[in-house]
Amino acid sequence: MHKILAPESIIGIAAGVCTTVSALPQLIKALKTKQVEGLSPVMFSILLVGLSLWVAYGFLRNDLPIIITNGTSVLLNGVVLVLYFMYREKTGKT
């Protein structure tokens, strides 16, 4: 028998997917152009803390969609932050 997802689960999964996918345009742009002047490392640092807390919350609730979507977001946004410091150094900006 197939289990049907509850509406709140569908909304939660959709929200997680949107949050995760939102990092992709910035990540792709940074990789292609190697330009990061407009990025805020403080914003990405705060975002990573918040996403990490969501992952911890997902583990506490044993909620796999929260863990997977926010864990993926941590990874993607973490890469953007690493690229910021890599490419910022190459342009000579501090």
LUMDO-704910 format. One record per residue: y, x negated, z of N, C-alpha, C, O, CB in turn; residue number from 1; residue in one letter. Coordinates in steps of 0.05 Angstrom, whole numbers, plus 5000, padded with zeros to 4 digits. Atoms other than C-alpha are relative to their C-alpha. Glycine has a CB too. Layout:
<atoms>
    nY    nX    nZ   caY   caX   caZ    cY    cX    cZ    oY    oX    oZ   cbY   cbX   cbZ  seq  type
     Y     X     Z     Y     X     Z     Y     X     Z     Y     X     Z     Y     X     Z  NUM     A
...
</atoms>
This chain:
<atoms>
    nY    nX    nZ   caY   caX   caZ    cY    cX    cZ    oY    oX    oZ   cbY   cbX   cbZ  seq  type
  4976  4983  5000  5000  5000  5000  5025  4982  5000  5026  4963  5015  5000  5019  5024    1     M
  4975  5016  5002  5069  4973  4981  5020  5010  5021  5023  5034  5026  5012  5003  4972    2     H
  4979  4994  4981  5123  4969  5033  5027  5002  4986  5035  4984  4972  5000  4979  5023    3     K
  4974  4996  5012  5190  4997  5011  5021  4989  5020  5020  4994  5044  5006  5030  4994    4     I
  4979  5011  4983  5251  4959  5037  5020  5022  5009  5027  5040  4993  5016  4978  4985    5     L
  4980  4981  4989  5299  4998  5081  5027  4994  4987  5032  4971  4980  5001  4998  5031    6     A
  4973  5005  5012  5370  5007  5054  5015  4977  5013  5029  4962  5000  5016  5025  5002    7     P
  4985  5022  4987  5398  4960  5107  4988  4973  4993  5003  4953  4992  4999  5004  5030    8     E
  5011  5025  5009  5349  4906  5085  5009  4993  4972  5015  4970  4966  4969  5002  5000    9     S
  4990  5004  5028  5370  4915  5012  5029  4990  5001  5036  4971  4986  4997  5025  4983   10     I
  4972  5008  4997  5443  4909  5032  5002  4972  5011  5018  4956  5001  5016  5020  5018   11     I
  5000  5027  4988  5429  4848  5075  4992  4979  4980  5004  4957  4979  4982  4999  5024   12     G
  5010  5019  5020  5390  4813  5020  5021  4996  4978  5027  4974  4970  4974  5009  4988   13     I
  4979  5002  5021  5444  4830  4968  5024  4984  5010  5035  4967  4995  5009  5028  4992   14     A
  4978  5015  4988  5498  4803  5015  4993  4970  5001  5010  4953  4995  5007  5010  5028   15     A
  5008  5028  4998  5459  4739  5026  4999  4986  4973  5007  4963  4970  4973  4998  5013   16     G
  5001  5011  5027  5447  4729  4952  5028  4995  4989  5034  4973  4978  4985  5019  4980   17     V
  4972  5004  5009  5522  4739  4937  5012  4976  5014  5026  4960  5001  5016  5025  5006   18     C
  4989  5022  4985  5541  4690  4992  4989  4973  4989  5004  4954  4986  4994  5003  5030   19     T
  5012  5024  5010  5492  4639  4966  5010  4992  4972  5016  4969  4967  4969  5003  5000   20     T
  4991  5005  5028  5511  4646  4893  5029  4992  4998  5037  4979  4979  4994  5024  4982   21     V
  4971  5005  5001  5585  4641  4909  5006  4970  5000  5027  4962  4991  5014  5013  5024   22     S
  4995  5029  5000  5578  4566  4920  4995  4986  4973  5004  4964  4968  4982  4987  5021   23     A
  5008  5012  5025  5549  4553  4851  5023  4992  4981  5023  4970  4971  4981  5018  4986   24     L
  4979  5008  5018  5613  4555  4809  5015  4974  5009  5021  4957  4993  5020  5022  4997   25     P
  4986  5024  4990  5647  4503  4854  4983  4976  4998  4992  4954  4991  5009  5004  5029   26     Q
  5018  5022  5002  5586  4460  4856  4997  4990  4971  4998  4966  4966  4972  5008  5011   27     L
  5003  5007  5029  5577  4461  4780  5026  4987  4990  5025  4967  4976  4994  5025  4983   28     I
  4975  5012  5009  5651  4447  4769  5003  4971  5011  5011  4953  4996  5024  5017  5010   29     K
  4998  5026  4988  5650  4388  4817  4981  4980  4987  4989  4957  4982  4995  5001  5031   30     A
  5019  5018  5013  5588  4359  4784  5009  4993  4972  5006  4971  4963  4972  5013  5000   31     L
  4992  5005  5028  5615  4367  4713  5025  4984  4998  5026  4965  4982  5004  5027  4986   32     K
  4974  5012  5003  5686  4345  4724  5005  4976  5018  5022  4959  5013  5022  5020  5004   33     T
  4996  5021  4980  5679  4299  4784  5028  5002  5012  5039  4981  5021  4995  4972  4989   34     K
  4973  4994  4989  5746  4330  4806  4997  5018  5025  4985  5039  5023  5018  5013  4978   35     Q
  5003  4984  4975  5752  4355  4878  5027  5003  5014  5028  5010  5038  4980  4987  5018   36     V
  4974  5000  4988  5827  4353  4890  5007  5026  5015  5020  5025  5036  5022  4994  4980   37     E
  4993  4974  4989  5833  4427  4905  4982  5009  5023  4987  5031  5034  5000  5021  4979   38     G
  5018  4992  4979  5777  4429  4956  5010  4993  5028  5023  4972  5031  4972  4988  4995   39     L
  4993  5006  4972  5787  4433  5031  4975  4992  5015  4957  5009  5019  5014  5025  5013   40     S
  5024  5008  4984  5736  4392  5070  4999  5014  5027  4977  5018  5037  5000  4970  5004   41     P
  5000  4985  4975  5757  4428  5133  4988  5027  4997  4971  5036  5013  5029  5003  5012   42     V
  5011  4973  5005  5741  4496  5103  4970  4998  4996  4955  5014  5007  5013  5012  4975   43     M
  5029  5003  5005  5673  4471  5078  4985  4993  5026  4963  5001  5030  4995  4979  4978   44     F
  5013  5008  4974  5658  4440  5147  4997  5025  5018  4976  5029  5030  5017  4979  5014   45     S
  5002  4976  4983  5674  4505  5183  4980  5019  4988  4964  5032  5003  5028  5014  5001   46     I
  5019  4983  5013  5634  4544  5132  4971  4991  5006  4954  5007  5011  5004  5001  4969   47     L
  5027  5011  4994  5574  4498  5143  4991  5006  5029  4968  5012  5034  4999  4970  4995   48     L
  5006  4993  4972  5578  4509  5218  4992  5030  5002  4972  5037  5014  5024  4994  5019   49     V
  5006  4971  4999  5580  4585  5208  4974  5006  4987  4958  5022  4998  5022  5015  4986   50     G
  5025  4996  5014  5523  4584  5158  4976  4990  5017  4955  5003  5018  5000  4987  4973   51     L
  5022  5011  4982  5481  4540  5205  4995  5019  5023  4972  5022  5031  5008  4972  5010   52     S
  5004  4980  4978  5493  4590  5261  4985  5025  4990  4969  5036  5005  5027  5008  5012   53     L
  5015  4977  5011  5469  4646  5215  4970  4993  4997  4953  5009  5002  5012  5008  4973   54     W
  5028  5009  5002  5405  4605  5202  4987  5001  5027  4965  5011  5030  4999  4972  4987   55     V
  5011  4999  4972  5395  4597  5277  4995  5029  5008  4975  5035  5021  5019  4986  5020   56     A
  5002  4971  4993  5407  4672  5286  4975  5011  4985  4960  5027  4997  5025  5015  4992   57     Y
  5023  4990  5015  5356  4686  5231  4973  4991  5013  4954  5007  5014  5001  4990  4971   58     G
  5024  5009  4987  5304  4643  5267  4996  5016  5026  4973  5023  5033  5002  4970  5006   59     F
  5002  4985  4975  5319  4679  5333  4990  5028  4995  4975  5040  5012  5026  5000  5015   60     L
  5008  4973  5007  5309  4746  5299  4975  5001  4983  4965  5023  4976  5023  5014  4986   61     R
  5023  5001  5018  5251  4722  5257  5005  5015  4974  4989  5031  4965  4975  5010  5014   62     N
  4990  4986  5023  5290  4747  5196  5001  4981  4976  5020  4967  4973  5028  5013  5005   63     D
  5003  5019  5022  5267  4710  5134  5023  5002  4979  5032  4981  4970  4974  5005  4986   64     L
  4978  4999  5019  5321  4737  5087  5025  4985  5010  5039  4972  4994  5007  5028  4993   65     P
  4977  5014  4988  5376  4711  5134  4995  4970  4999  5013  4955  4993  5005  5010  5029   66     I
  5007  5029  4999  5341  4644  5141  5002  4988  4972  5014  4967  4968  4972  4996  5012   67     I
  5001  5011  5027  5329  4635  5066  5028  4999  4987  5036  4979  4976  4981  5016  4983   68     I
  4974  4999  5014  5397  4657  5040  5020  4982  5013  5035  4967  4999  5011  5029  4999   69     T
  4980  5017  4987  5439  4622  5092  4991  4971  5000  5008  4953  4999  5004  5009  5029   70     N
  5010  5028  5002  5394  4560  5091  5007  4989  4973  5015  4965  4970  4970  5000  5005   71     G
  4993  5009  5027  5404  4556  5016  5030  4995  4998  5039  4976  4985  4991  5021  4979   72     T
  4971  5003  5000  5479  4566  5026  5008  4974  5015  5027  4960  5006  5014  5024  5014   73     S
  4994  5025  4985  5480  4508  5077  4995  4977  4981  5011  4959  4979  4982  4997  5025   74     V
  5007  5022  5019  5446  4464  5025  5021  4997  4978  5031  4976  4973  4972  5005  4988   75     L
  4982  5001  5023  5492  4483  4967  5028  4991  5009  5041  4974  4996  5002  5027  4987   76     L
  4973  5007  4990  5557  4479  5008  5001  4972  5011  5021  4959  5010  5009  5021  5020   77     N
  5001  5028  4991  5534  4415  5040  5002  4980  4977  5015  4959  4980  4973  4996  5015   78     G
  4998  5018  5024  5525  4384  4971  5029  4999  4990  5039  4978  4983  4981  5010  4978   79     V
  4972  4999  5008  5596  4407  4953  5016  4982  5018  5034  4967  5009  5011  5029  5000   80     V
  4985  5017  4981  5622  4373  5016  4994  4970  4995  5013  4954  4996  4993  5008  5029   81     L
  5007  5028  5006  5584  4309  5000  5014  4991  4974  5025  4969  4973  4969  4997  4997   82     V
  4986  5007  5025  5612  4310  4929  5030  4996  5004  5042  4979  4992  4995  5022  4979   83     L
  4971  5003  4994  5682  4319  4957  5005  4971  5009  5023  4958  4999  5009  5020  5022   84     Y
  4995  5027  4990  5676  4254  4995  4992  4978  4980  5005  4957  4979  4984  4996  5026   85     F
  5007  5020  5021  5641  4217  4938  5021  4998  4979  5030  4976  4972  4973  5008  4987   86     M
  4981  5000  5022  5690  4237  4885  5028  4995  5009  5045  4984  4994  4999  5026  4985   87     Y
  4974  5006  4989  5751  4233  4929  5004  4970  5002  5025  4959  4995  5004  5013  5027   88     R
  4999  5029  4998  5735  4160  4942  5004  4987  4973  5018  4966  4971  4975  4990  5014   89     E
  4998  5012  5027  5728  4145  4868  5027  5002  4988  5035  4985  4972  4980  5013  4982   90     K
  4973  4997  5011  5797  4171  4853  5021  4985  5017  5045  4984  5011  5008  5029  4999   91     T
  4982  5016  4983  5827  4128  4909  5015  5016  5020  5033  5005  5034  5019  4985  4983   92     G
  4986  4983  4981  5851  4186  4951  4986  4999  5027  4962  4996  5029  5002  5029  4990   93     K
  5012  5000  4974  5841  4186  5026  5006  5025  5015  4997  5029  5038  5011  4976  5016   94     T
</atoms>
